[in-house]
């Protein structure tokens, strides 16, 4: 799985990872984080969530 392409994607992966580990309620997830939780492994989520954010745009389209 590639690294996160934006800060928003990195945050969504972190939220999904937290739910996957049982640290937060799955029902609290929505949008991209819910989709990531359902379709990605814990290892994939961990890799995406750990992406260095310093050079990432806020959103994938660069906004």
SULURKA-V989173 format. One record per backbone hydrogen bond with DSSP energy under -0.5 kcal/mol. NH is the residue of the N-H (numbers start at 1). CO is the residue of the C=O. Records with the same first field share a line. If there is no record, write none. Layout:
NH->CO, CO
This chain:
7->57
8->58
10->6
11->7
12->8
13->9
14->10
15->11
16->12
17->13
18->14
19->15
20->16
21->17
22->19
23->18
24->18
28->25
29->26
33->30
35->31
36->32
37->33
38->34
39->35
40->36
45->41
46->42
47->43
48->44
49->45
50->46
51->48
56->53
57->5
62->59
